[in-house]
Amino acid sequence: MAPCREECHSGNVVNTRFPRFLILPFLLLTLACPALAQESGEEGLDAEVAVEEEVIPPTPQELELYSKLLEQLKAMEQSRNLQVDASINRLQSEIRRLISNPRNAVKAYLDAVEYTRFAGKPGGDDRFDRWKERYAIMHEDRLFEEAVVLQLQYLLMSLELRKSNDPMKQRAFLMGQLIDYAERLEEWDKEVMLLENPEDARDIPAIKKRTGGQKAQDFRQPLKDPLSQSPIVKQFQLEEHIGGVDNWEPVPGNLDGVMDTNVMWFLREREDPRLLRMWPERLAYKERLAKVLGSTSAMDRFENLVKPGMLWQYSVDTFKLGSKSEALKRMMMVLQQYPEHANYQNWSAELLALLQGEIAKAPSVPEPSDSDGAAPSPPASTAETPTESAPTADAPTEDTPPGNQSSGSATSDSPPLSQAR
């Protein structure tokens, strides 16, 4: 506290010390004033915004103009969509023509590579000629032709699916083509893998001659990237016409993705029994792939990681579409054979829920009551025991089981109470 200030008035000393009981209210008022001022300013700002956001209806002339512009925009969009659809249809016809002639398909692919990768760049023509000469032998090989044709087939199906108003219905229509595509891709993939991983070292010179000294994996060039990166797709600006489809593998050469996402997912959604017929071949293919790779690590990975997961999913599909008892036994076998698998806990919980659910469906069995068992012991009494020739209504006879006596009108032909229930 600052020292008190004293003033002299007519010889009297006046103490002007600030009263202590007013200090706290003064401080509170000092702190509250800026907040009040800020709140007041915000309210004023809100009022200004409210004034600025006031809706002003258009005049009749403006409304007429806006309506005309809207109709013109709709007409333009409709005309554009018709033109785009016509262009896509023409392109699809051209793709079908190329598919029927693999050599022309390769030529179209190489033209697209030149257009998208080399044209318009410094020294582009010379660089393209050197690149083309380097891979000339591979480009003439049957495997490269098949790779280009497979890409065009996948592009054709992707265009059909994307432009459909009902993708699920269109996918059902394409299912036969998809399965055929997956089978052709698997055969092609096996042949390329044998070139990439020859079983006999004596085959290497012949492989190098076939590839022109290039790597055998270069046969995968048309299929290894997402379809949106295809030179043909880029040349004709088809990116927006093949994307945006759920559960559709983007890479045409990814056999696992094509089977799991495009084919098996759809069959699972539709509860199509064809799904179960595909599992043995899928398992056999993955095993062949591990063996072709030849390394111990690849085989171990298949046996201890990939195979258990596939067997489990196979069992889940069998439970839904086939024999439940067979599926549950297979699930138990997977848990018994692979207790160290990372998904063991999840699988065990899933099997437990399935078993409990099936057991809960069984009809409940009523618990036995006193009337279904032995007759209670008669109370001790000194009354005279009835004779056999004149049994009472409450006494059991040879034809009436103990515990099932009725009162009055019951006879020996009356059914037991438990059967009456």
PyMOL commands that set and color helices and strands:
alter all, ss='L'
color gray80, all
select helices_A, chain A and resi 20-52+60-99+102-118+124-134+136-139+142-163+167-196+201-211+216-220+227-229+231-235+239-241+255-269+274-293+296-321+324-337+344-360+370-372+417-420
alter helices_A, ss='H'
color red, helices_A
select strands_A, chain A and resi 6-9+12-15
alter strands_A, ss='S'
color yellow, strands_A
deselect
rebuild
show_as cartoon
